[in-house]
Amino acid sequence: MRKIILIVTTVFVLLTTFVGNASAMYARWQNDKLAIEVYPQYLEVNPQTARQQILVKFKLNDGWHISWENPGDAGIPTQFNWTLPDNLTVKQLNSSVPQKFVFAGIVTQYGYGDEAYYLFEVFANKTNSYLPSELKLKINWAVCKDICEPQEAEFTILMPKSGKHNITNPNWNNFYNTAYKTFPQRMSRPAFAEYQNNRLRILFLEPEFNLETQPFYFMPRQRSLFAADAPQHKSLSPDNKLELFIESEDEHFVLQNGLLIYGSKAYEYDIRPMIVYENGLGHGLWYVMLLAFAGGLLLNLMPCVFPVLSLKALSLIHNQNKQHHAKNAVLYTLGVLSCFTIVAGILYVLRTEGENIGWGFQLQSPWFVGSMLILFIIICLMMCNVIGLSSKILNRLNRLSELNSFLTGFFAVLIASPCTGPFMGAAVGYALFQPAVTYFPIFLSLGLGYALPFALIEMYPQAIKKIMPRPGKWMDILHKILLVPIVLTCLWLAWVLFNQLHNTATDVTDSDIWQPYNQQQVQNLINDGQSVFVDFTAKWCLTCLLNEKTTLDTQQFKNWAKQNKIHLFKADWTSKDKDITEALKRYGRNGVPLYIFYSAQDGDLTILPQILTFKLLTETLSEPKDN
């Protein structure tokens, strides 16, 4: 008898010990109202990759339910609090589609009443980083029926290290496939929203909907945008796209994403302001390609291209070869297109892998900036005759003038492309939401537009030579003049590298009315009916710096903004910043400069041009605009 009691006691102790702690397969916690199971993807994790997906399942009993991240009119969102070392990051990848619960015909909640799945991914911020042997997870929720009870559970998820390969949990595929069926379908193209006539209007571009067959319902992930039981009316836009009109008294909103419930299906959309749609995203591929081509042409006029202009002008002046002009023009164009394709391809792959980066990401890397600094220092020293090349090498380089044309085009993109010019911002913002078959043609159109002016000059040098005097001493003078932008480029790159290594943000002093960008603070001011102007900038963006020196950072503009009670924010994107990247994405952009203004009178959003003047700012910011 004593032996039986000892065995039963041991089993009981073991069971209670493992509730809420991960065995190799999964962790479990339960009470009379619900059960929670936590499944890791891998039983053993390779420290080199240091990635682990984790599924959390809620199973609810007897009519009890929990809240979604937006609980609706009342409730507490279910919260997941991870304890991780600094080198690891956790990201929620997906969650099950919620349903509506109505209490006494008055209170409407969003939540789960049967089963709910949450998918997370834990990953290292850098390679070869420390991988802990276990992760800590604390979940807080409120389970509701006739009453609501706050509850919590803690889990320890084991992370044994493998030798070379990840060891997959044998139950993972079945568990994941079951969870996947409950997730909404992620749409590649965003929806667009605006506030008009006491209603929130949302336009959905895809897929094609039949308004007669199934009911529609939109659930925002953000709280308090409108009542959960607010009437939602559907209609077709003039181009046969679905429109939802939702009654709302709050005209100051920043709707970021949400779910469109369509019968038994659910689609998840990122939401952009309607102004983004009206400025280009509402048109077809050919229109956006034309927009990108025009943006590439105008990019040649942006300050970012000044260093490239000097290098190209020097090559044209010293090029005595009267043959192969067409060949050099083609190779310059191929250099431009090759670099655009490589940079766009890397960006596409990294974003597919979940990296939150944008156009110009290469200049956010101190390693890249340092490499470009070394390259331009070498170019500068060679132009100053500090570093000399033997006649044999020079003759070899002259015979490889085609390679020079290709490399000039290639490096022209590396330095100049991170800044966005007119038309380019909308085209790039559109491309980043598209599949590869649409994405790459847009960037190739951008590259063709950028390459065309210099390619024409390379192909028809006679037109330039007709307006140039005969070779003489003036060439040496011009050589020294064109050396100035190269020297300034070295100083600029050194300054950018210094700021990145020291992680210095935009300087804001007590006497300065500029404030560091904070999304919540901006939104609070918009909700309070205040005027807000945001400068999305970076120290590696020469166009941004030009606008700041000539207009935005002048005492004249600061005094004018202060007199007109306009709150000024700087969003410094010199180094990677996920909050600023997300903010740019909300406005349909993926690069800087970007200037946005919210009017105090009606809360309308205005996106300003890339080149600013004091007159333009005062005219735009003085009164509300239709856009």
C-alpha positions as CSV (number, residue, x, y, z in Angstrom):
1,M,0.0,0.0,0.0
2,R,2.8,2.4,0.9
3,K,4.5,1.6,-2.4
4,I,1.3,2.5,-4.3
5,I,0.9,5.8,-2.4
6,L,4.6,6.6,-3.2
7,I,4.1,6.0,-6.9
8,V,0.9,8.0,-7.0
9,T,2.6,10.9,-5.1
10,T,5.6,10.8,-7.5
11,V,3.4,10.9,-10.6
12,F,1.3,13.8,-9.1
13,V,4.5,15.8,-8.3
14,L,5.9,15.2,-11.8
15,L,2.6,16.3,-13.4
16,T,2.3,19.5,-11.3
17,T,6.0,20.2,-12.0
18,F,5.6,20.1,-15.7
19,V,2.4,22.2,-16.0
20,G,3.6,25.5,-17.5
21,N,7.1,24.2,-18.3
22,A,8.3,22.9,-21.6
23,S,9.1,19.3,-22.1
24,A,11.0,18.6,-25.3
25,M,7.6,18.5,-27.2
26,Y,5.4,21.2,-25.7
27,A,4.3,23.0,-22.5
28,R,0.7,23.0,-21.1
29,W,-1.3,25.0,-18.6
30,Q,-5.0,24.5,-17.8
31,N,-7.9,25.2,-15.4
32,D,-11.6,24.6,-15.5
33,K,-12.2,27.4,-18.1
34,L,-9.5,26.9,-20.6
35,A,-6.2,25.1,-21.5
36,I,-3.1,26.6,-23.1
37,E,-0.5,24.6,-25.0
38,V,2.9,26.0,-26.2
39,Y,4.6,24.2,-29.1
40,P,8.2,25.1,-30.2
41,Q,9.1,24.3,-33.9
42,Y,12.5,22.8,-33.0
43,L,13.5,20.5,-30.2
44,E,17.1,21.5,-30.8
45,V,18.2,24.8,-32.3
46,N,21.3,25.6,-34.3
47,P,23.0,28.6,-32.7
48,Q,24.2,29.8,-36.1
49,T,20.7,30.4,-37.3
50,A,19.1,31.0,-33.9
51,R,15.5,31.1,-35.1
52,Q,12.6,29.4,-33.4
53,Q,8.9,29.6,-34.3
54,I,6.5,29.0,-31.4
55,L,2.7,28.4,-31.6
56,V,0.4,29.1,-28.6
57,K,-3.0,27.4,-28.6
58,F,-6.0,28.4,-26.4
59,K,-8.8,25.9,-25.9
60,L,-11.8,27.4,-24.2
61,N,-14.6,25.5,-22.3
62,D,-18.3,25.9,-21.7
63,G,-18.9,29.2,-23.5
64,W,-16.0,31.1,-22.0
65,H,-14.0,33.4,-24.3
66,I,-10.9,35.6,-24.3
67,S,-10.3,39.0,-26.1
68,W,-8.4,39.8,-29.3
69,E,-5.6,42.4,-29.3
70,N,-8.5,44.9,-30.0
71,P,-11.1,43.8,-27.5
72,G,-13.8,46.0,-29.0
73,D,-16.0,48.1,-26.8
74,A,-14.8,46.6,-23.6
75,G,-12.3,44.0,-22.4
76,I,-8.6,43.4,-21.8
77,P,-6.4,42.3,-24.7
78,T,-4.5,39.1,-24.4
79,Q,-0.9,39.9,-23.7
80,F,2.3,37.9,-24.3
81,N,5.3,39.1,-22.3
82,W,8.6,37.5,-23.3
83,T,11.8,37.5,-21.2
84,L,14.7,37.4,-23.7
85,P,18.4,38.4,-23.7
86,D,19.2,41.6,-25.6
87,N,20.5,39.8,-28.7
88,L,17.1,38.1,-29.3
89,T,13.9,39.6,-30.7
90,V,10.4,38.2,-30.7
91,K,7.8,39.0,-33.4
92,Q,4.1,37.9,-33.6
93,L,3.6,36.6,-37.1
94,N,-0.1,35.8,-37.0
95,S,-3.1,35.0,-35.0
96,S,-6.5,33.3,-35.6
97,V,-9.4,35.3,-37.0
98,P,-11.6,36.6,-34.1
99,Q,-15.3,36.6,-33.8
100,K,-17.9,39.0,-32.3
101,F,-19.5,38.6,-28.9
102,V,-22.5,40.8,-27.9
103,F,-23.6,41.1,-24.2
104,A,-27.1,42.1,-23.4
105,G,-27.4,43.6,-26.9
106,I,-25.2,46.5,-25.8
107,V,-21.5,45.7,-25.4
108,T,-19.7,44.2,-28.4
109,Q,-16.3,42.4,-28.0
110,Y,-13.8,40.9,-30.4
111,G,-12.3,37.6,-29.3
112,Y,-12.2,33.8,-29.3
113,G,-14.7,31.4,-27.9
114,D,-13.5,27.9,-29.0
115,E,-9.9,27.7,-30.1
116,A,-7.3,30.4,-30.9
117,Y,-3.8,30.2,-32.2
118,Y,-0.9,32.7,-32.0
119,L,2.3,32.3,-34.0
120,F,5.5,33.9,-32.9
121,E,9.1,33.8,-34.1
122,V,12.2,34.3,-31.9
123,F,15.4,35.3,-33.8
124,A,18.8,36.7,-33.2
125,N,19.6,40.3,-33.9
126,K,23.0,39.3,-35.3
127,T,24.8,36.1,-36.5
128,N,26.8,34.0,-34.1
129,S,25.1,35.5,-31.2
130,Y,24.4,33.9,-27.8
131,L,21.5,31.5,-27.7
132,P,19.9,30.9,-24.3
133,S,19.0,27.4,-23.2
134,E,15.4,28.5,-22.3
135,L,12.9,31.2,-23.0
136,K,10.4,32.7,-20.5
137,L,6.8,33.5,-21.5
138,K,4.1,35.1,-19.3
139,I,0.6,35.3,-20.7
140,N,-2.1,37.6,-19.3
141,W,-5.7,37.5,-20.3
142,A,-9.3,37.9,-19.1
143,V,-11.6,35.0,-19.6
144,C,-15.3,36.1,-19.9
145,K,-18.8,34.7,-19.8
146,D,-21.3,36.3,-17.5
147,I,-18.3,37.8,-15.6
148,C,-14.7,38.4,-16.6
149,E,-11.8,37.0,-14.6
150,P,-8.2,38.2,-15.2
151,Q,-5.8,35.3,-15.3
152,E,-2.1,34.6,-16.1
153,A,0.2,31.7,-16.8
154,E,4.0,31.4,-17.0
155,F,5.9,29.0,-19.3
156,T,9.5,28.0,-19.7
157,I,10.4,26.9,-23.2
158,L,13.5,24.8,-23.5
159,M,16.0,25.7,-26.3
160,P,18.6,22.9,-26.4
161,K,21.5,23.6,-28.8
162,S,22.0,21.2,-31.8
163,G,25.3,20.4,-33.4
164,K,24.7,21.5,-37.0
165,H,21.0,21.2,-37.9
166,N,17.8,22.1,-36.2
167,I,15.8,19.1,-34.9
168,T,12.2,19.6,-35.8
169,N,9.4,18.8,-33.3
170,P,7.7,15.7,-34.8
171,N,4.2,17.1,-33.9
172,W,5.0,20.5,-35.4
173,N,3.6,20.0,-38.9
174,N,0.2,18.7,-37.8
175,F,-0.1,21.4,-35.1
176,Y,1.0,24.2,-37.5
177,N,-1.3,23.0,-40.4
178,T,-4.3,23.1,-38.0
179,A,-3.4,26.6,-36.8
180,Y,-2.8,27.9,-40.4
181,K,-6.4,27.2,-41.4
182,T,-7.5,29.7,-38.7
183,F,-5.2,32.5,-39.9
184,P,-6.4,35.3,-42.2
185,Q,-5.1,35.6,-45.7
186,R,-2.4,38.3,-45.9
187,M,-3.0,40.6,-48.9
188,S,0.0,42.0,-50.8
189,R,-1.7,45.3,-51.7
190,P,-2.9,47.7,-49.0
191,A,-6.4,49.1,-48.6
192,F,-6.8,52.9,-48.4
193,A,-8.8,55.0,-45.9
194,E,-10.0,58.5,-45.4
195,Y,-12.5,60.3,-43.1
196,Q,-15.5,62.1,-44.9
197,N,-18.9,63.2,-43.7
198,N,-18.7,61.6,-40.3
199,R,-17.8,58.2,-41.8
200,L,-14.6,56.3,-42.3
201,R,-14.3,55.2,-45.9
202,I,-12.0,52.2,-46.7
203,L,-11.3,51.1,-50.3
204,F,-10.2,47.5,-51.0
205,L,-8.4,46.9,-54.3
206,E,-8.3,43.1,-54.2
207,P,-9.6,40.5,-54.5
208,E,-12.8,40.8,-56.5
209,F,-15.9,40.6,-54.2
210,N,-19.5,39.8,-54.8
211,L,-21.5,42.2,-52.8
212,E,-24.7,40.1,-53.0
213,T,-23.5,36.7,-51.7
214,Q,-21.7,37.2,-48.4
215,P,-21.8,39.8,-45.5
216,F,-18.8,42.1,-44.9
217,Y,-17.3,43.2,-41.7
218,F,-14.1,45.1,-40.9
219,M,-12.2,44.7,-37.6
220,P,-9.3,47.1,-37.0
221,R,-6.3,46.0,-35.0
222,Q,-6.1,49.4,-33.3
223,R,-8.4,50.1,-30.4
224,S,-11.0,52.9,-30.2
225,L,-11.1,53.9,-33.8
226,F,-14.9,53.3,-33.9
227,A,-17.5,51.4,-32.0
228,A,-17.4,47.7,-32.5
229,D,-21.1,47.7,-33.3
230,A,-20.9,50.8,-35.6
231,P,-23.0,50.3,-38.8
232,Q,-20.8,49.3,-41.8
233,H,-22.2,49.9,-45.3
234,K,-20.8,48.4,-48.4
235,S,-20.8,49.7,-52.0
236,L,-18.8,49.6,-55.2
237,S,-16.4,52.4,-56.2
238,P,-16.6,53.8,-59.8
239,D,-13.9,51.2,-60.8
240,N,-15.8,48.3,-59.2
241,K,-13.8,48.0,-56.0
242,L,-15.3,47.3,-52.6
243,E,-15.8,50.3,-50.4
244,L,-16.9,50.1,-46.7
245,F,-18.3,53.2,-44.9
246,I,-18.2,53.0,-41.1
247,E,-19.9,55.5,-38.9
248,S,-17.3,57.3,-36.7
249,E,-17.2,60.5,-34.7
250,D,-13.4,60.6,-34.5
251,E,-12.0,62.2,-37.6
252,H,-8.4,62.1,-36.4
253,F,-7.4,58.6,-37.0
254,V,-4.3,56.7,-38.0
255,L,-5.7,53.3,-39.2
256,Q,-2.7,51.0,-39.7
257,N,-4.1,47.5,-40.4
258,G,-7.1,45.2,-39.8
259,L,-9.2,42.2,-41.0
260,L,-12.0,42.2,-43.6
261,I,-14.4,39.3,-42.8
262,Y,-16.1,38.1,-45.9
263,G,-18.5,35.2,-45.1
264,S,-16.2,32.3,-43.9
265,K,-13.1,34.0,-45.2
266,A,-10.9,36.7,-43.7
267,Y,-8.3,39.0,-45.3
268,E,-5.7,41.0,-43.5
269,Y,-4.7,44.4,-45.0
270,D,-2.2,47.2,-44.2
271,I,-4.1,50.5,-44.4
272,R,-2.7,53.6,-46.1
273,P,-4.1,57.1,-46.3
274,M,-6.3,57.7,-49.3
275,I,-3.9,60.5,-50.5
276,V,-1.3,57.7,-51.2
277,Y,-3.8,56.0,-53.4
278,E,-4.6,59.2,-55.2
279,N,-0.9,60.0,-55.8
280,G,-0.2,56.9,-57.8
281,L,-1.0,53.6,-56.1
282,G,-4.5,53.6,-57.6
283,H,-3.2,53.2,-61.1
284,G,-2.0,50.2,-63.1
285,L,1.5,48.8,-63.6
286,W,2.2,50.8,-66.8
287,Y,1.3,54.0,-65.1
288,V,3.6,53.3,-62.1
289,M,6.4,52.2,-64.5
290,L,6.1,55.6,-66.2
291,L,6.1,57.3,-62.8
292,A,9.3,55.4,-61.9
293,F,10.9,56.4,-65.2
294,A,10.1,60.0,-64.6
295,G,11.4,59.7,-61.1
296,G,14.7,58.3,-62.4
297,L,15.1,61.2,-64.8
298,L,14.5,63.8,-62.0
299,L,16.8,61.9,-59.7
300,N,19.7,63.3,-61.8
301,L,18.7,66.7,-60.6
302,M,18.8,65.9,-56.8
303,P,21.7,66.9,-54.6
304,C,22.5,63.3,-53.9
305,V,23.9,63.0,-57.5
306,F,26.4,65.8,-57.2
307,P,29.4,63.5,-56.5
308,V,28.4,61.3,-59.5
309,L,28.1,64.4,-61.7
310,S,31.7,65.3,-60.9
311,L,33.0,61.9,-61.7
312,K,31.1,61.6,-64.9
313,A,32.1,65.1,-66.0
314,L,35.7,64.3,-65.5
315,S,35.5,61.1,-67.4
316,L,33.9,62.9,-70.4
317,I,36.5,65.7,-70.3
318,H,39.5,63.4,-70.3
319,N,38.0,60.8,-72.6
320,Q,39.9,61.3,-75.9
321,N,38.6,58.1,-77.5
322,K,36.3,59.1,-80.3
323,Q,35.1,55.6,-80.9
324,H,32.8,53.2,-79.1
325,H,30.5,56.0,-77.8
326,A,27.4,53.9,-78.3
327,K,29.1,50.9,-76.6
328,N,30.1,53.1,-73.6
329,A,26.6,54.5,-73.3
330,V,25.1,50.9,-73.2
331,L,27.7,49.8,-70.6
332,Y,26.9,52.8,-68.4
333,T,23.2,52.0,-68.6
334,L,24.0,48.3,-67.8
335,G,26.0,49.4,-64.8
336,V,23.0,51.5,-63.6
337,L,20.5,48.7,-64.2
338,S,22.8,46.1,-62.6
339,C,23.1,48.0,-59.4
340,F,19.4,48.8,-59.2
341,T,18.6,45.2,-59.7
342,I,21.1,44.0,-57.1
343,V,20.0,46.5,-54.5
344,A,16.3,45.9,-55.2
345,G,16.9,42.1,-55.1
346,I,18.7,42.2,-51.8
347,L,15.9,44.5,-50.4
348,Y,13.3,42.0,-51.8
349,V,14.9,39.0,-50.2
350,L,15.5,40.6,-46.8
351,R,11.9,41.9,-46.6
352,T,10.6,38.5,-47.6
353,E,12.7,37.1,-44.7
354,G,10.9,39.6,-42.3
355,E,13.6,42.3,-42.1
356,N,12.0,45.7,-41.5
357,I,14.1,47.8,-43.9
358,G,13.5,50.3,-46.7
359,W,15.0,51.9,-49.8
360,G,18.5,53.2,-49.1
361,F,19.1,50.5,-46.5
362,Q,22.7,50.1,-47.6
363,L,23.7,53.6,-46.3
364,Q,22.2,52.6,-42.9
365,S,25.1,50.2,-42.6
366,P,28.4,51.6,-41.1
367,W,30.3,48.9,-43.0
368,F,28.9,50.1,-46.3
369,V,29.4,53.8,-45.5
370,G,33.0,53.0,-44.4
371,S,33.7,51.1,-47.6
372,M,32.4,54.0,-49.7
373,L,34.4,56.5,-47.7
374,I,37.6,54.5,-48.4
375,L,36.8,54.3,-52.1
376,F,36.1,58.1,-52.4
377,I,39.3,58.9,-50.4
378,I,41.3,56.8,-52.9
379,I,39.5,58.6,-55.8
380,C,40.3,62.0,-54.2
381,L,44.0,61.1,-53.7
382,M,44.3,59.9,-57.2
383,M,42.8,63.1,-58.6
384,C,45.2,65.1,-56.4
385,N,48.1,63.1,-57.8
386,V,48.9,61.9,-54.2
387,I,48.5,58.3,-55.4
388,G,50.0,57.6,-58.8
389,L,49.6,54.7,-61.2
390,S,52.3,53.4,-63.5
391,S,52.0,54.2,-67.2
392,K,51.5,50.5,-67.8
393,I,48.4,50.4,-65.5
394,L,47.1,53.7,-67.0
395,N,47.4,52.3,-70.5
396,R,45.6,49.2,-69.3
397,L,42.8,51.3,-67.8
398,N,42.5,53.4,-71.0
399,R,41.9,50.2,-73.0
400,L,39.3,49.2,-70.4
401,S,37.2,52.4,-70.8
402,E,34.1,50.3,-71.2
403,L,34.7,48.9,-67.7
404,N,35.0,52.5,-66.5
405,S,31.6,53.3,-68.0
406,F,30.0,50.3,-66.4
407,L,31.5,51.0,-62.9
408,T,30.5,54.7,-63.1
409,G,26.9,53.7,-63.7
410,F,27.1,51.1,-60.9
411,F,28.5,53.5,-58.3
412,A,26.2,56.3,-59.4
413,V,23.3,54.2,-58.1
414,L,25.0,53.2,-54.8
415,I,25.6,56.9,-53.8
416,A,22.6,58.6,-55.4
417,S,19.7,56.1,-55.1
418,P,19.0,56.3,-51.3
419,C,17.4,59.7,-51.7
420,T,14.0,59.8,-53.3
421,G,13.0,62.5,-55.7
422,P,9.7,63.6,-57.2
423,F,7.5,60.6,-58.5
424,M,10.2,58.1,-57.2
425,G,8.7,57.9,-53.7
426,A,5.3,56.8,-54.8
427,A,6.7,54.3,-57.4
428,V,9.0,52.7,-54.9
429,G,6.3,52.6,-52.2
430,Y,4.0,50.9,-54.6
431,A,6.6,48.4,-55.8
432,L,7.4,47.1,-52.2
433,F,3.8,45.8,-51.9
434,Q,4.0,43.8,-55.2
435,P,5.1,40.3,-56.2
436,A,8.4,39.9,-58.0
437,V,6.9,40.0,-61.5
438,T,5.7,43.6,-60.7
439,Y,8.4,44.6,-58.3
440,F,11.5,44.3,-60.6
441,P,10.0,46.0,-63.8
442,I,9.3,49.1,-61.7
443,F,12.9,49.3,-60.5
444,L,14.2,48.6,-64.0
445,S,12.1,51.5,-65.2
446,L,13.5,53.7,-62.5
447,G,17.0,52.7,-63.6
448,L,16.4,53.4,-67.2
449,G,15.1,56.9,-66.4
450,Y,18.2,57.5,-64.2
451,A,20.6,56.3,-66.8
452,L,19.1,58.0,-69.9
453,P,20.6,61.6,-69.6
454,F,24.3,60.5,-69.1
455,A,23.8,57.7,-71.7
456,L,22.7,60.3,-74.3
457,I,25.7,62.5,-73.4
458,E,28.0,59.5,-73.7
459,M,26.4,58.5,-77.1
460,Y,26.5,62.0,-78.6
461,P,29.6,63.8,-77.1
462,Q,29.7,66.1,-80.2
463,A,26.8,68.1,-78.7
464,I,28.8,68.7,-75.6
465,K,32.1,69.5,-77.4
466,K,30.4,72.1,-79.6
467,I,29.8,74.3,-76.5
468,M,33.2,73.5,-75.0
469,P,36.4,75.4,-75.9
470,R,39.4,73.7,-77.2
471,P,41.5,71.6,-74.8
472,G,43.8,73.8,-72.7
473,K,44.5,75.2,-69.3
474,W,40.8,75.5,-68.5
475,M,40.6,71.7,-68.2
476,D,43.0,71.8,-65.2
477,I,40.9,74.6,-63.6
478,L,37.7,72.6,-64.2
479,H,39.5,69.5,-62.8
480,K,40.1,71.3,-59.5
481,I,36.6,72.7,-59.4
482,L,35.1,69.3,-59.9
483,L,37.4,67.9,-57.2
484,V,35.5,70.0,-54.6
485,P,32.3,67.8,-54.6
486,I,34.5,64.7,-54.2
487,V,36.3,66.2,-51.2
488,L,32.9,67.2,-49.7
489,T,31.6,63.7,-50.3
490,C,34.5,62.3,-48.3
491,L,33.7,64.7,-45.4
492,W,30.0,63.9,-45.7
493,L,30.5,60.1,-45.6
494,A,32.9,60.5,-42.6
495,W,30.3,62.6,-40.8
496,V,27.6,59.9,-41.5
497,L,29.9,57.1,-40.3
498,F,30.7,59.1,-37.1
499,N,27.0,59.5,-36.3
500,Q,26.2,55.9,-37.0
501,L,29.1,54.6,-34.8
502,H,28.1,56.9,-32.0
503,N,24.4,56.4,-32.6
504,T,23.6,60.1,-32.4
505,A,20.1,61.1,-33.2
506,T,18.9,64.5,-34.6
507,D,20.0,67.2,-32.1
508,V,17.1,68.7,-30.2
509,T,17.7,71.2,-27.5
510,D,15.3,72.9,-25.1
511,S,15.4,76.1,-27.1
512,D,14.7,74.2,-30.3
513,I,11.0,73.6,-31.3
514,W,12.0,70.4,-33.2
515,Q,11.2,67.2,-31.3
516,P,12.4,63.6,-31.9
517,Y,9.7,61.6,-33.7
518,N,7.3,59.7,-31.5
519,Q,4.3,58.1,-33.1
520,Q,2.1,58.1,-30.0
521,Q,2.9,61.7,-29.3
522,V,2.1,62.7,-32.9
523,Q,-1.1,60.8,-32.8
524,N,-2.1,62.4,-29.5
525,L,-1.6,65.8,-31.0
526,I,-3.6,65.0,-34.1
527,N,-6.4,63.7,-31.8
528,D,-6.3,67.0,-29.9
529,G,-6.8,68.9,-33.1
530,Q,-3.2,70.3,-33.3
531,S,-1.2,71.0,-36.4
532,V,1.7,68.6,-36.9
533,F,4.6,68.6,-39.4
534,V,7.0,65.6,-39.6
535,D,10.4,65.7,-41.3
536,F,11.5,62.1,-42.3
537,T,15.2,62.6,-42.8
538,A,18.7,60.9,-42.7
539,K,22.2,62.2,-42.5
540,W,23.1,60.2,-45.6
541,C,20.4,61.9,-47.6
542,L,21.9,65.0,-49.3
543,T,18.5,66.3,-50.4
544,C,17.3,66.1,-46.8
545,L,20.3,68.1,-45.6
546,L,19.8,70.7,-48.3
547,N,16.2,71.2,-47.3
548,E,17.2,71.5,-43.7
549,K,20.0,74.0,-44.2
550,T,18.0,76.2,-46.6
551,T,14.6,76.0,-45.1
552,L,13.6,73.7,-42.2
553,D,16.4,74.6,-39.7
554,T,16.4,78.3,-40.5
555,Q,15.3,80.6,-37.7
556,Q,12.8,82.2,-40.1
557,F,10.8,78.9,-40.4
558,K,11.1,78.0,-36.7
559,N,9.7,81.4,-35.7
560,W,6.9,81.1,-38.3
561,A,6.0,77.6,-37.1
562,K,6.0,78.7,-33.5
563,Q,3.7,81.7,-34.2
564,N,1.3,79.4,-36.1
565,K,1.4,76.7,-33.3
566,I,2.7,73.9,-35.6
567,H,4.4,71.1,-33.8
568,L,7.6,70.0,-35.5
569,F,9.0,66.5,-35.4
570,K,12.2,65.0,-36.9
571,A,12.3,61.3,-37.7
572,D,16.0,60.5,-38.1
573,W,16.5,57.4,-40.3
574,T,20.3,57.5,-40.4
575,S,20.5,54.1,-38.7
576,K,17.9,51.4,-38.8
577,D,14.8,52.3,-36.9
578,K,11.7,50.0,-37.1
579,D,9.3,52.6,-35.9
580,I,10.3,55.1,-38.6
581,T,10.3,52.3,-41.2
582,E,6.8,51.4,-40.2
583,A,5.7,55.1,-40.3
584,L,7.1,55.5,-43.8
585,K,5.3,52.4,-44.9
586,R,2.0,53.8,-43.6
587,Y,2.4,56.8,-45.9
588,G,3.2,54.6,-48.9
589,R,6.9,55.5,-48.9
590,N,10.1,53.5,-48.3
591,G,12.7,56.2,-48.4
592,V,13.6,59.8,-47.5
593,P,13.0,62.7,-47.7
594,L,9.3,62.6,-46.8
595,Y,7.4,65.6,-45.4
596,I,3.9,65.3,-44.0
597,F,1.5,67.8,-42.5
598,Y,-1.7,67.4,-40.5
599,S,-3.9,70.4,-40.4
600,A,-5.4,71.5,-37.1
601,Q,-8.6,72.7,-38.8
602,D,-9.7,69.5,-40.3
603,G,-7.0,66.9,-39.6
604,D,-6.4,66.4,-43.3
605,L,-3.0,65.0,-44.4
606,T,-0.8,66.7,-46.9
607,I,2.4,65.1,-48.4
608,L,4.8,67.8,-49.5
609,P,7.3,67.8,-52.4
610,Q,10.9,66.6,-51.9
611,I,12.4,70.0,-52.5
612,L,11.2,72.7,-50.1
613,T,11.2,76.4,-49.9
614,F,10.1,78.8,-47.2
615,K,7.3,80.1,-49.5
616,L,6.1,76.6,-50.3
617,L,5.9,75.7,-46.6
618,T,4.1,78.8,-45.5
619,E,1.6,78.5,-48.3
620,T,1.0,74.8,-47.7
621,L,1.0,74.9,-43.9
622,S,-1.1,78.0,-43.5
623,E,-4.4,76.6,-44.6
624,P,-5.9,73.1,-45.0
625,K,-5.7,71.5,-48.4
626,D,-8.0,69.1,-50.1
627,N,-5.3,66.4,-50.2
